[in-house]
Amino acid sequence: MRQISILGCGWLGLPLAKALLINGFSVKGSTTSEGKLSTLKSLSIDPFLIALNSKNITGAIEDFLNGSETLVIDIPPQLRGKNAETSTSNEKVFVEKIKTLIPYLEKSTIENVLFVSSTSVYGEINGKISEETVPKPDTESGKQLLEAESLLQNNLNFKSTILRFGGLIGEDRNPIKFLAGKQNLENPETPINFIHQDDSVGIILKIIASGSWNEIYNGVSPFHPERETYYTQKATELALPLPQFDHSKPSTGKLVLSDKVENVLGYSFIKTNL
């Protein structure tokens, strides 16, 4: 039986693990929450309590990796909010975590790494964005993600594919819940760059099934209505207060293309209307 390890069985990693089990894989899954171990085990996921730190890793990381050919890394940087990872120095906490992990990968059975990244690595470039666009991150998380991408891609001990997702949405997750009723929102005409949870899982499955390694893919739905149009419609559907947009300044922003996912990887999107 083929075995895959998923570092981070959270909002995306858990449904991915379930889908991999359905597709005949055995799955090792990690969590930083001891209370979640029983949940993983009940789903037939081999559970591991693992936490990456900038100086070390707690948990049985060797056992988690060994026996698996592929590792999915889905641990986004936590650099903002009440649970933000902070440092007393100028240390790049997320980058240091990946640096700490890499020696364990080099000594393990892992041959392929799929790193879940973000379109935030492109920064606020205006216009159409493809995988050929040179990233210019302008946020700390974007900068650290891009550096982590390079660390993995430049390591010759394993093959790495980078998957840059747009805004992740699902049945229980949509930005309108935070924007409802807000005033003076900027960029009403800027296109959205979202992807549904189902398609996020589907693209990862397709990469693994086709062995598409040493690649970079943008994971964004080819559904790009303007922000005002989309959020107004979503607020109406959910009976939420309508957001109000500021039209006094020209809209700026990027449109992230998913042509490579469709034409090279051969993936067909499930959710064509978000």
N, C-alpha and C positions, 0 to 999 in steps of 0.2 A: 504493500500500500504506500502511495506517495505521501510524504509528510511535509508540512509547511509550518513555519513558526510565524506568529503575528505579534509583533511588539506593540502593544497598545490595543486591547480589545474594548474600545470605547464606542462612541456613537456610530462610527464607520467600521471599526475593526470587528465588532461583534457580529453584525449582519454578514460581513465578509466571511468570517469563520463559519457561520451557519451555511452559507452558500458553498463554501469549499467542501464541507462535510457531505452535502447533497451530491457534489460532483466527484465523490469518491476519494477525497483526501483525508488523511488524519491530520489533526491540527493541534499544535501547541499554542496556547494563548497566554499573554501576560497581562497583569493588571497591577496597579499600585494600591488597590483597595482589598484588604483581607476579606471584607465582607462579600466581595464579588467572586471569590474563589469557588464557593459552592454553586453559584449560578453557572459558571463556566463548566464545572464538572457535570452538572445536571444536563447540559447540552452536548455532552460527549467531547468537550474540548479539554485537553490535558492542561490543567491550570498551573500557572507559575506566578508567584508574588515577586515582581522585579521592579526596581526603581533605578533609573540612571541618574547619576550625579556628576558634577563636573570633575570630581577626583576619583570616584569609584562607582561600582555597581553593587547594589545589595540584592541578594537573591541568587538562585542557582542558575546563573546565566549560561554556564557551559552545558548543563543538562537541557536547558531550554533550546539551545541552538543545535546541539549535536543530534544527528539522525535526520535533520532537515536539509533539503537541497536549496530551498528558497526561504528568504526572510522578507516579510513585509514590515516596514518601519512606519508606524502611524502614531507618532508622538509629537504633535505640533508644539512650537515654542509657547510657553506661557509667560509672556513678558509684560502683560497688562492685567489690570483688574485686581481683585482682592487676593487671588491665588497666584499672583505674579512671582516668577522666580527672580530673585534679586541677588546681587553680589555687592560686597563692600568695595570691590575694586572695579576695574574696567573689564573684567573677565566676560567673555562671551559665553554665557552659561550654556545655551543650547549647542553651540559649536563644540564646546568642551565635552558635552555629553556624547556627541557622536565620535569625537576623538577617543574617548574612553572606551566606547563600544568596539571600535574597529579592530584592535588587537585580538579580541575574543572572536570576531568574525574570521580573522586570518587563520586562527588555530582550529576552527570548527569545520563541519562538513558543508557549510553554506557555500554554494556556487553562484547564486543569483540573489540580488537585493533589489526590492522595489521600494523606493523612497517616496512617501506621500509628501509632496511639497505644495506650493501655492502660487497662483498667478500674481501674488503680491511681489514676487521677485522682479517683475517687470516695472514696478513703480507706476507713476502717473503719466506714462507715455500716452500721448493722444493718437488716435487712429487705430488701424487694424494691427493686431499682434499675432504673430505665428511663432513657432518654435525657433525660427531663424532670427527673431528679433533679439538684439543684445539687451539683456536684463539691466535695469537701472533702478534697483530698489531704493526707496526713500523712507522706509520704516525699519526699525531695528529688527523686527521679526523677519521681514523680507531679506534684509542683509544677511542675517544669520542662516536663514534657509538656503540662500544661494551659496554661502560658504560651505554649508554642510553637504549640499549637492556635489560641489567640487571635490570635497574630501572623499566621497564615495566613488564618484566617477573616475578619479585619478588613481584609485587603488587597483592594482593588477591582480590581486588575489581572488577577486570575484567580479562578476559582471553586474552593473547597476543600471536600472532604468528609473528615470525621474518622471513622476506624474504630478503635474502642476494643476491642481484643481482650482476652479473658480469658487464662488460662494456656495457652500454646501447647504442644500435645503432638503426637506423631507416632509412627511405628513405632520410631524410634530415640530417642525423647525422652519421658520420663514421670517425674514427681517421685518416684514410689515408689523409683526407683533411689537417691535420696538419703535417703529416709525409712525404708527397710527396716531393721528391727532397732532403730530409735530408740525411746527410752523417754519416757514422760510428755509425749506430744504433746498440745497443747491443741486445744480446739474439735472434739471428735469428731463432734458433730451438725451442724456447719456444712456447708451444701451446697457442692459443688465448682462452680467456674465456669471450665470448660476449653473449648477448641476445638481440633479436629484440624486438622493442616496442610492436608488436602484441602479442608476447609470454609473455611479461611482464604483459600486461593487461589480457591475457588469464589465467595465473597462479593465479592472484589475484581473478578473477572471480571464478575459480575452488575452491580456498580456502574458499571463502564466500559461494558458493553454497553447498559445502560438510560439512561446519561447522568444518573445520580442525583447531581448536584453540589449544593453548599451544604447538605449534610446532615450529621448525626451519627448513627452507627450503633454499637450494641453488638454486637461479634462474639463471641458466646458460645453454645455448644451448649445446646439446651433439655433437657439431660440433667444432673440435679442431685442425685445420690445424696449421702448424708452422707459426710463425709471418712473416718470409720472404716470404713464399709461399703465404700467404693470402694477405699481403699488396702489393706485386708485382702484383698479379692478380687484386686487386681492383684499383690500380693506372692505370693499363692497360685499364680496363673497363671504367674508367672515364677520360681517356686521360690526366692523370696527370704525372708529372715527377716521374720516379721510385725512391723509397727510396733505399739507399745503406747501407748494413749491414756489421758489423765488425765480422769477423770469427776468430779473433786472440785469443779469450778467449772462454772457454766452456760456453754454454748456461745454464742458471739456471732459475727456475721459477716453478709455480704450475699449475696443471691441476685440475680444479674444477669439481667435479662429480655432475650430476643432477639425479642420480638414484632414490633418494627419491621422487622427484617431479613426476617421471614417474611411479614408482612401488608402492609407498604408496599413494600419492595424486591421481594417476591415470590420470595425464595430458599427452596429446600427443602434441608434439611440432608442431607448424604450419610452422615455418621457419627452415627447416632442413639443408639449405645451405645458409650461411650468405654472 
